[in-house]
Amino acid sequence: LNPELANAHFGLYQLYSAMGETDNLTLADKHKKLHEKYKTDDNAHDVAIVKARAANKAADHAAENIAVYQLKQPVDFGSVRDFISQNNISEQ
């Protein structure tokens, strides 16, 4: 058991609480305290996302559920055969 695994401590807390004996209730209390100590900050994830989106507008746009991009008229590069011959690429 990883001593810093909060979910494991929560599971053990539930298990020992359900068993209900005095010794088990002491263990349940111990694991409840360890769970509270090691659980992740619920707001940290949201705060990090807000900061990252504010710092990078392109990433913010890309992270939207529906991101609409303006497309420019494609540049005419000519045929593939012309590109190959102009760039000394051998056809295989």
N, C-alpha and C positions, 0 to 999 in steps of 0.2 A: 504494500500500500504506500503510494507516494504521500508523504505527510502534508504536502501542500495542495493535494487534489480536493478541492472544495466539494465537488459532487459526491465523492466517496464519503466524506464526512457527513454530508446531508443524508445519504442513504443509510449510513450506520446510525445516525440520530433517529431516523424513522424506524429502523429495525428495533433498536433498543427501547424506544418509546412504546412500540407495539407489544413488546414482551412484558413490560410493566413491572418487573420485579425491582426491588430497591437497588440492588447492585447494577442492574441494567439501566435504571433511571439515572444513576450517577454517571454511567458511561454515555448515556444519551445526552446529558447536559454537557459533558466534556466535548462530544463531537459536534454539538450545536454551536458551542463557542469557537471551535476550530473552523467550522464552516463559515461563520461570520467573519473570522479573521482572514481566511484565504479566498473568499469569494471575490470575484472581480467587481469593480465599480460599475454599476449599471449605467451611469451617465458618461463614463469615459469614452465609450464607443461613439456616442452621439456627438460629443464635444469634438472629438478628433475628426469626424466627418465634416462638421460645420467649418472647422478651421481649414481643412484641406480644400473644400469647395470654394471658400473665400479666397484662398491663395492662388488657385488655378482655375480660371474661368472656362478654359477649354475642357478640362476634366469634369468640371461641374456640368457643362452642357452634355458631355458624353455619358454622364451618369444618370441623366434623366430617363424616365421610363420610355419615352418616345423622343428620340433626338432627331431633329430634322436638319439636314445639311444642305446648303445651297451649292448646287453643282454648276461649274462653269462649262462653257462650250469646250469640248475636247479639242486638243491641238491635233492637226493632221500630220502624222509622222510618216505618211506614205505607206507603201506596202511592206510586208515583212521581208520579202525578197530584196527590196531596195535597201532596207536597214541592214540586212546581213551583208550585202555586198559593200556598202559604205563603211562598215565597221570591221572589215576583214574577219568575219566569222565564217568558219567552214560549215557547210550544210552537211548534216549527217542523216 
